[in-house]
Amino acid sequence: MVSSPSIASPNPHAEEAFQERLRKRGPVTAEQFLGELRERIAADHARIRAEHERRAEAKRKSDVDKEIWATGYKAMAKRLHPDVPGGSHEAMQRLNELKKGRRVK
């Protein structure tokens, strides 16, 4: 029988639940401990993969959003520029303020 050492977990609630299960069950064999450890590692890997995928998707959406804003800004700037008939300095200033707020390149 092997007592289970505490292993750092990024999720303290999962760690507490794991430790509580071990206390209730008592001593475990090395095989049992390693089996549970493998399950925890697999769960952590799945969580990390899911977070990575979520962040990658958010970046893709952000990139598309920036591209749409940049394209729209260029089209509006061509129409609102003071040197173009119908354009004005004030309209161009408002558009530039929007651009600055959206961090459009």
C-alpha distance (Angstrom), angle and dihedral (degrees) to the residues before:
residue distance angle dihedral
M1 . . .
V2 3.78 . .
S3 3.77 126.7 .
S4 3.78 113.4 -133.6
P5 3.77 117.2 -113.4
S6 3.77 116.5 -141.0
I7 3.80 111.7 -100.5
A8 3.79 119.6 -160.3
S9 3.78 112.6 -110.2
P10 3.81 127.5 -170.4
N11 3.80 87.4 -137.0
P12 3.83 109.4 62.6
H13 3.82 92.2 -170.1
A14 3.80 91.2 55.8
E15 3.80 89.3 47.7
E16 3.81 91.4 51.1
A17 3.80 91.3 48.4
F18 3.80 90.9 48.3
Q19 3.81 92.2 49.7
E20 3.83 91.1 46.8
R21 3.83 90.9 52.6
L22 3.81 89.1 51.3
R23 3.83 92.4 49.3
K24 3.81 92.3 50.2
R25 3.79 93.9 45.7
G26 3.78 96.3 43.4
P27 3.78 125.0 -150.3
V28 3.79 117.8 3.9
T29 3.77 133.9 -159.4
A30 3.78 120.1 -107.1
E31 3.81 89.0 -109.2
Q32 3.80 92.1 53.6
F33 3.78 91.8 47.3
L34 3.80 92.5 48.1
G35 3.81 90.9 47.2
E36 3.80 91.5 54.1
L37 3.78 90.6 43.7
R38 3.83 90.3 53.2
E39 3.81 89.7 50.2
R40 3.81 91.0 51.2
I41 3.79 91.7 48.0
A42 3.81 91.1 49.0
A43 3.81 90.3 49.4
D44 3.83 90.8 49.1
H45 3.81 90.6 49.5
A46 3.81 90.9 50.0
R47 3.80 90.6 49.3
I48 3.81 91.7 48.8
R49 3.82 91.9 47.4
A50 3.80 91.1 49.8
E51 3.81 91.4 49.2
H52 3.79 91.1 48.2
E53 3.81 90.9 50.5
R54 3.81 91.1 47.5
R55 3.81 91.5 51.6
A56 3.82 92.5 45.9
E57 3.82 90.6 51.5
A58 3.82 91.1 47.8
K59 3.82 89.8 51.4
R60 3.81 91.3 49.6
K61 3.80 90.3 51.1
S62 3.79 91.1 46.9
D63 3.81 91.6 50.0
V64 3.81 91.0 51.0
D65 3.79 90.7 47.0
K66 3.81 91.2 51.5
E67 3.79 91.6 47.9
I68 3.81 91.6 50.5
W69 3.81 91.6 48.7
A70 3.81 92.2 46.8
T71 3.81 91.7 50.1
G72 3.80 91.8 46.3
Y73 3.80 91.4 46.5
K74 3.79 91.9 53.3
A75 3.82 91.8 48.8
M76 3.81 92.4 47.7
A77 3.81 92.5 44.8
K78 3.80 89.9 55.9
R79 3.82 89.9 53.5
L80 3.83 98.4 40.1
H81 3.80 101.0 39.7
P82 3.84 112.2 123.8
D83 3.83 91.7 -125.9
V84 3.82 91.3 60.0
P85 3.82 121.3 80.2
G86 3.82 107.6 -100.2
G87 3.81 92.9 21.2
S88 3.78 125.3 112.2
H89 3.77 140.9 -167.3
E90 3.84 91.1 -119.8
A91 3.81 93.7 51.6
M92 3.79 90.7 49.2
Q93 3.82 90.4 49.4
R94 3.83 90.9 52.4
L95 3.80 90.6 49.0
N96 3.81 91.0 49.4
E97 3.81 90.5 50.3
L98 3.80 89.2 54.2
K99 3.78 90.1 47.6
K100 3.79 91.6 51.0
G101 3.82 91.4 49.2
R102 3.82 91.2 51.0
R103 3.81 94.0 42.0
V104 3.78 91.7 -129.2
K105 3.80 115.5 173.7
